[in-house]
Each structure stands twice: as C-alpha cells, then as structure tokens.
C-alpha cells in the first residue's frame, strides 16, 4: 500500500461535463464522474428531471433516487426549445470536455445539439449518446426503460428458469450497467483525446449493453459454429440455485472448486456425496442434483453454525441480509464506505465511491442541487470566460474549481 498522502482532487479533476441526462442511466454515469472530481453541470428543463419526484425525499423535488445519482453536480435550468436557452447552452460548450445526453437521436438533433453542431463549437469534445437502442438498428428511436430492456435481454426468462414464472431482477440493473458502460466508454474516449487531441462521438445503448452483459456466461454453447448447445449457463439457471434454507433461516454458499468440495465432504460427510460428484466437471454436469442434495444438508444446522464451519473451511458463504442492514454493516463501516454530507435539508448519508485510489481518491463532492440552483453563476462564468478568451479545454482549469461549495 502506498503511504504517501493522497490528493484532495479526484482522478477526473479539471474535467468539465455538460450533462443533459435524466432518470438513472445517464445521471449514474455522471454521478461517478462527479465523485471522481469532474465538474458536472446538469442541464434541466424548467420542470426538472422526472427522477426528482419518484421516491421519498426530504422535500418536493429531492427524491432519494435523484439525490443519490445527482450528488455533487450543479443544476442549470434551460428551456432548450427557446433561442435564449439554446444560446446559453452553446455558450457552455466551448469550455467543456464532455457532452452527454440521454434524449432520443431525433430529439437532440431537433434542438440543434447533435454531434456535428456541438463539435463545430468544440472539436475536442467527447460527445456521449445514452440511448435505449443503437441508431444503426431497426429498434432505433423506440422508447426504452429498465423493465423493457430487462425483458428483451433475457432476464425475466432466466428468472423463470429459477422460479417457474418470468420476473424482473429486484434492481434497475439495465439502467445501472448501461450507466457504468457509458462511464467507461466516455473515459476511454478522454484517454484517446489526451494521447491524440482528437474528440469523438460515443454511443452507448441499453439493449446492446445488456445483451453483452447477459451473454458473458449465457452465450455458452450457442457461440460456436455449429452450436454445441443452447444459450444459457446451466449453473446459473438451475432451479435449485437459491439461498439454502437452514434450521433457523437462510444462507448463501457456493461449494465450488475441488478443494472446497473435498473440504466440505470431509467435514460434513454427507451420505449422498459419491464418486460421481468428485470433480468440478462431474458436478457441473449434474449441477441441479448437486444443489438439491446440498439444500437437504443445509437444513440440518443453523445459519450461525454453517457460517462458522464454512468460513473455517474457506468456502464462500454469507447470510442473507436486508438492504437496511447494509447501513450498519461492520465491513462497510470499517472501510469508510458511507459518507455523510451536509445539505440544505440536513445530513445525508451517501454510499460512497466503491473504487479506492492511493493518490487521487474519489469522494462525494456535495449534495444534489435544488432545481436551477446554479443557473446564474454557471452562465456568468461562461460569459466571463468568453470575455477573457479562455481556451476550450476544461482540463487546463485549476483543480480547485472542483472544490467549490455546491
């Protein structure tokens, strides 16, 4: 571990991001950029991002979901359908490094802020489109939400293999995975620009992202020519793959490789563990039977007894926790995972950045902004920058810009 003192600035310090995204996919991408030191200017219509109103919050327009994925940003209200609003946005583009939006392609073009128009104002900009479906396919332009993309990429079908009925994952996985994909795609384009000076257009679509995500393991035999079997990873689709019931609750455990299997069989000595289960390949071929046998065995002891034994044997095991329990988890407490930030509504305990950096750590840069809270100051800064003739690359700004109170 590097013992030198870390910098107060994150790895994206000096970057300025113009954020025209709403809901979760795009805002999650730019939230991480803000945590990592970028200055993120969130452009909102007069009514604000709809996510301001979708869950409980301390005041109207500050739902918990909105507060989390828009923390540390500055809010600027512009009506881009008016010439004044469009002119104001155009004034911000020359000083930006990234322009990211989540409108449909026809809508952003209609407003005059497609890639050619933005690149004409700032050729070095990285311009990221966050779409439901890519523009080059027949689904281009269709509306998309997390539920519909989950359905199209196979998640409800996989859940049906486990439960007997199609079901969504209990989290907005498509929005979040697509948001992280937009983040890494944007930062890769920034790396290319640092090496070459070239800006470029980037496109990230939820459907393509989730198809790639699901097919990591589930492509399986269908990848080969000719196919060696249907798409689907048998271990993940086993009907018996679920937390095991114990004598007093539930437990998640995976007795997986041969070392773990031999340790488990040696300690527990189940009467069903015959030679047909001796190797990983043999167990994989009979995975549903293995899970069924293990389910019967795990009923014989309490959760605490199993956790004690399995951890002694170095076999991965965990209790089944509630979401509320995460806020008091001793490991998360020890690593400083949660960060409490003062806001206009009192302290907010945010889940902080999960990645650790020895020199340029990320942190929650501030609370989510009230609607339009920074409109005047951001536009005044743009006007002053234009008068002074400042260059277009926000990466050349002093790092302390990112430490301003939001």
C-alpha positions in Angstrom: 0.0 0.0 0.0 1.3 3.5 -0.9 1.7 5.5 2.3 2.1 8.9 0.6 -0.6 11.5 1.2 -3.5 11.3 -1.3 -4.5 14.4 -3.2 -7.8 16.2 -2.4 -8.6 16.1 -6.1 -10.0 13.0 -7.8 -8.7 11.4 -11.0 -11.1 13.4 -13.2 -10.2 16.8 -11.5 -10.2 19.6 -14.1 -12.8 17.9 -16.4 -16.0 19.8 -17.1 -19.1 17.7 -18.1 -22.3 19.1 -19.6 -24.9 16.6 -18.5 -28.2 16.6 -20.4 -29.3 13.2 -19.0 -32.3 12.3 -16.9 -33.7 9.3 -14.9 -30.9 6.9 -14.0 -28.6 5.6 -16.8 -27.0 8.9 -17.7 -27.1 10.5 -14.3 -25.4 7.4 -12.7 -22.6 7.8 -15.3 -22.1 11.5 -14.5 -22.6 11.0 -10.7 -19.5 8.8 -10.7 -17.6 11.4 -12.8 -18.6 14.0 -10.2 -17.4 11.7 -7.4 -14.1 11.4 -9.2 -13.5 15.1 -9.3 -15.2 16.3 -12.6 -17.3 19.4 -12.6 -20.7 18.3 -13.7 -23.2 20.8 -14.9 -26.7 19.2 -15.0 -28.9 20.9 -17.6 -32.6 20.5 -16.6 -35.8 21.7 -18.3 -38.0 24.1 -16.4 -39.9 21.2 -14.8 -36.7 19.4 -13.8 -35.6 15.8 -14.1 -38.6 13.5 -13.5 -36.5 11.5 -11.1 -36.8 14.4 -8.6 -40.3 13.1 -7.9 -40.2 9.3 -8.0 -39.5 8.3 -4.4 -39.4 9.6 -0.8 -37.3 12.6 0.0 -36.8 15.4 2.5 -38.6 18.0 0.3 -40.5 18.0 -3.0 -38.2 17.6 -5.9 -35.5 15.9 -3.9 -36.3 12.2 -4.0 -33.8 9.7 -2.6 -33.0 8.3 -6.1 -32.5 11.8 -7.5 -30.3 12.9 -4.6 -28.1 9.8 -4.9 -27.4 9.9 -8.7 -27.1 13.7 -8.9 -24.9 14.4 -5.9 -22.1 16.8 -6.3 -23.5 18.4 -9.6 -24.6 21.9 -10.4 -28.1 22.4 -11.7 -28.8 24.8 -14.6 -32.3 25.3 -15.8 -32.6 26.0 -19.6 -35.5 25.7 -21.9 -33.7 24.5 -25.0 -36.8 24.9 -27.1 -36.2 28.7 -26.9 -33.4 30.7 -28.6 -32.3 32.1 -25.2 -32.0 28.6 -23.7 -30.2 27.2 -26.7 -27.8 30.2 -26.8 -27.0 29.7 -23.2 -26.1 26.1 -23.7 -24.0 27.0 -26.7 -22.0 29.3 -24.5 -21.1 26.4 -22.2 -19.9 24.0 -24.9 -16.5 25.6 -25.7 -15.4 25.2 -22.1 -16.4 21.6 -21.7 -14.6 18.3 -22.1 -17.6 16.0 -22.2 -21.2 16.5 -23.5 -23.5 13.6 -22.5 -27.2 13.3 -23.2 -30.0 10.7 -22.9 -32.5 12.1 -25.4 -33.6 10.2 -28.5 -31.5 10.9 -31.5 -34.2 12.8 -33.4 -35.0 15.0 -30.3 -31.4 16.1 -29.7 -30.9 16.9 -33.4 -34.2 18.9 -33.5 -32.9 21.0 -30.6 -29.7 21.8 -32.6 -27.3 19.8 -30.3 -26.4 16.7 -32.3 -22.8 15.8 -32.5 -21.9 17.9 -35.6 -23.3 21.0 -34.1 -21.6 20.5 -30.8 -18.3 19.5 -32.4 -18.4 22.7 -34.5 -18.2 24.7 -31.3 -15.6 22.4 -29.6 -13.9 19.9 -31.9 -12.0 18.3 -29.0 -15.2 17.4 -27.0 -16.1 13.9 -26.2 -19.8 13.6 -27.0 -21.7 10.6 -25.5 -25.1 9.5 -26.6 -27.1 7.4 -24.0 -29.8 5.6 -25.9 -32.2 2.7 -25.4 -31.3 1.2 -28.7 -28.4 1.9 -31.1 -29.1 4.2 -34.0 -28.0 1.6 -36.6 -30.7 -1.0 -36.0 -34.4 -1.3 -36.6 -35.2 -0.6 -32.9 -33.6 2.9 -33.1 -35.9 5.6 -31.7 -38.1 3.2 -29.7 -38.7 4.3 -26.1 -36.9 2.2 -23.5 -37.0 1.8 -19.8 -35.2 -0.6 -17.4 -38.1 -3.1 -17.3 -38.5 -3.3 -21.1 -34.7 -3.8 -21.7 -34.6 -6.4 -18.9 -37.3 -8.3 -20.8 -35.5 -8.0 -24.2 -32.1 -9.1 -22.9 -33.5 -12.3 -21.3 -33.6 -11.5 -17.5 -37.2 -12.4 -17.0 -36.7 -15.6 -18.9 -33.7 -16.6 -16.8 -35.8 -15.8 -13.7 -38.4 -18.2 -15.0 -35.9 -21.0 -15.1 -35.3 -20.4 -11.3 -38.8 -19.7 -10.1 -41.2 -21.0 -12.7 -42.5 -17.6 -13.6 -40.9 -14.7 -15.5 -39.7 -11.9 -13.2 -37.6 -8.8 -13.2 -34.4 -8.5 -11.2 -35.1 -6.7 -8.0 -32.9 -3.7 -9.0 -32.8 -1.4 -12.1 -29.9 -3.4 -13.4 -30.2 -2.3 -17.0 -30.0 1.4 -16.1 -27.0 0.9 -13.8 -25.0 -1.4 -16.0 -25.6 0.9 -19.0 -24.6 3.9 -16.9 -21.3 2.3 -16.0 -20.8 1.3 -19.6 -21.3 5.0 -20.6 -18.8 6.0 -17.9 -16.0 3.7 -19.2 -16.7 4.4 -22.8 -16.5 8.2 -22.1 -13.3 7.9 -20.1 -11.7 5.7 -22.8 -12.5 8.5 -25.3 -11.0 11.0 -23.0 -7.8 8.9 -22.8 -7.7 8.8 -26.6 -8.1 12.6 -26.6 -5.2 13.0 -24.1 -3.0 11.0 -26.4 -4.0 12.4 -29.8 -6.0 15.6 -29.2 -9.0 14.1 -31.0 -12.5 14.4 -29.8 -15.1 12.0 -30.9 -18.7 10.8 -30.7 -19.6 7.8 -28.4 -22.8 5.8 -28.4 -24.0 3.6 -25.6 -27.3 1.8 -25.9 -29.1 0.0 -23.0 -30.2 -3.0 -25.1 -26.8 -3.7 -26.7 -25.1 -3.2 -23.3 -27.4 -5.7 -21.5 -27.2 -8.2 -24.4 -23.4 -8.2 -23.9 -23.8 -8.3 -20.1 -26.2 -11.3 -20.2 -24.2 -13.2 -22.8 -20.9 -13.1 -20.9 -21.8 -16.5 -19.4 -25.1 -17.3 -21.1 -23.7 -17.3 -24.7 -22.2 -20.7 -23.7 -22.6 -23.4 -26.4 -24.5 -21.0 -28.8 -21.3 -19.1 -29.5 -19.8 -21.9 -31.5 -20.3 -22.9 -35.2 -22.1 -25.2 -35.3 -23.7 -24.6 -31.9 -22.7 -27.0 -29.1 -26.0 -26.4 -27.2 -28.5 -23.6 -26.5 -27.6 -20.3 -24.9 -27.7 -20.5 -21.1 -25.2 -21.2 -18.4 -26.6 -24.3 -16.5 -25.3 -23.5 -13.1 -26.9 -20.0 -13.1 -30.2 -21.4 -14.4 -30.5 -24.4 -12.1 -34.0 -24.4 -10.4 -32.3 -25.2 -7.1 -29.9 -22.3 -7.3 -31.1 -20.1 -4.5 -30.2 -19.3 -0.9 -30.3 -22.5 1.2 -32.8 -22.9 4.0 -31.1 -23.6 7.3 -32.5 -24.8 10.6 -33.4 -21.2 11.5 -33.1 -19.0 8.4 -31.3 -18.9 5.1 -27.7 -18.9 3.9 -25.9 -18.3 0.6 -23.0 -20.7 0.0 -21.1 -22.0 -3.0 -19.1 -25.2 -2.6 -17.5 -24.8 -6.0 -14.0 -25.9 -6.8 -12.5 -29.3 -6.0 -10.5 -28.0 -3.0 -13.7 -26.6 -1.4 -15.7 -29.7 -2.3 -13.2 -32.0 -0.7 -13.1 -29.8 2.4 -16.9 -29.8 2.7 -17.3 -33.5 2.2 -14.5 -34.3 4.6 -16.0 -32.1 7.4 -19.7 -32.8 6.8 -19.6 -36.4 5.4 -23.0 -36.3 3.6 -24.1 -39.8 2.6 -25.0 -38.7 -0.9 -21.5 -37.4 -1.9 -20.4 -40.3 -4.1 -17.6 -40.6 -6.7 -19.9 -39.2 -9.4 -19.5 -35.7 -7.8 -15.7 -35.9 -7.3 -14.6 -33.3 -9.9 -15.8 -29.9 -10.9 -16.6 -31.2 -14.4 -18.7 -34.0 -12.9 -20.6 -31.7 -10.6 -21.2 -29.2 -13.4 -22.8 -31.9 -15.5 -25.2 -32.7 -12.6 -25.5 -29.3 -11.1 -29.2 -29.4 -10.3 -28.8 -32.6 -8.5 -25.9 -31.2 -6.5 -27.9 -28.2 -5.5 -30.8 -30.3 -4.4 -28.5 -32.6 -2.2 -26.9 -29.5 -0.7 -30.3 -28.0 0.1 -31.2 -31.0 2.2 -27.9 -31.0 4.0 -28.0 -27.3 4.9 -31.4 -27.7 6.7 -29.6 -29.7 9.4 -27.8 -26.9 11.1 -28.4 -23.2 12.0 -27.2 -20.3 9.9 -24.6 -19.4 12.5 -23.3 -23.0 12.7 -22.9 -23.2 8.9 -21.2 -19.8 8.7 -18.7 -20.8 11.4 -17.8 -24.1 9.6 -17.7 -22.8 6.1 -15.5 -19.9 6.9 -13.1 -22.2 8.7 -13.0 -24.3 5.5 -12.5 -21.2 3.4 -15.7 -21.8 1.5 -17.6 -18.7 0.3 -20.7 -18.2 2.5 -22.8 -15.3 3.6 -26.0 -14.6 5.5 -29.0 -13.2 3.5 -29.1 -9.6 4.5 -31.8 -6.9 4.1 -31.0 -3.7 2.3 -31.4 -1.8 5.6 -28.7 -4.0 7.2 -26.1 -2.6 4.7 -26.3 0.7 6.5 -24.9 -0.9 9.7 -22.6 -3.5 8.1 -19.3 -3.7 10.0 -17.1 -4.2 6.9 -18.7 -1.2 5.1 -18.2 0.9 8.3 -14.6 -0.2 8.6 -13.6 0.8 5.0 -15.4 4.1 5.3 -17.9 3.3 2.6 -20.6 5.7 3.7 -20.0 9.4 3.5 -22.2 11.9 5.4 -22.6 15.2 3.6 -24.4 18.3 4.8 -27.2 19.5 2.6 -29.9 22.2 2.7 -32.2 19.5 4.2 -29.7 18.2 6.8 -27.1 15.5 6.8 -27.3 12.8 4.0 -25.5 9.5 4.3 -24.4 8.5 0.8 -23.0 5.2 -0.3 -19.6 6.5 -1.5 -17.4 5.5 -4.4 -16.5 1.8 -4.2 -13.2 2.1 -6.0 -10.1 3.0 -4.0 -7.2 5.2 -5.3 -3.9 5.6 -3.4 -3.2 9.1 -4.8 -6.4 10.6 -6.3 -9.4 9.1 -4.3 -12.9 9.8 -5.2 -15.4 11.2 -2.7 -18.9 12.6 -2.6 -18.4 16.2 -3.7 -21.6 17.5 -2.3 -25.3 17.1 -2.1 -27.7 17.0 -5.0 -28.7 20.5 -6.2 -32.1 22.1 -6.0 -33.6 22.8 -9.4 -31.8 25.6 -11.1 -29.7 26.5 -8.0 -26.6 27.3 -10.1 -28.1 28.7 -13.3 -27.0 32.3 -12.8 -23.4 31.5 -11.6 -22.7 29.0 -14.3 -23.9 31.3 -17.1 -21.9 34.2 -15.5 -18.8 32.1 -15.5 -19.3 31.2 -19.2 -19.7 34.9 -20.0 -16.6 35.8 -18.1 -14.6 33.0 -19.8 -15.7 34.2 -23.2 -14.6 37.8 -22.4 -11.2 36.6 -21.2 -10.6 34.4 -24.2 -10.0 31.3 -22.1 -9.3 28.2 -24.1 -11.8 25.4 -24.6 -10.2 22.6 -22.7 -11.6 22.4 -19.2 -8.8 20.1 -18.2 -6.5 23.1 -18.1 -8.5 24.8 -15.3 -7.1 24.8 -11.8 -8.0 21.8 -9.7 -9.6 23.9 -7.0 -12.6 24.5 -9.3 -13.8 21.1 -8.2 -13.7 22.0 -4.6 -16.2 24.9 -4.8 -19.2 24.6 -2.5 -22.2 23.4 -4.3 
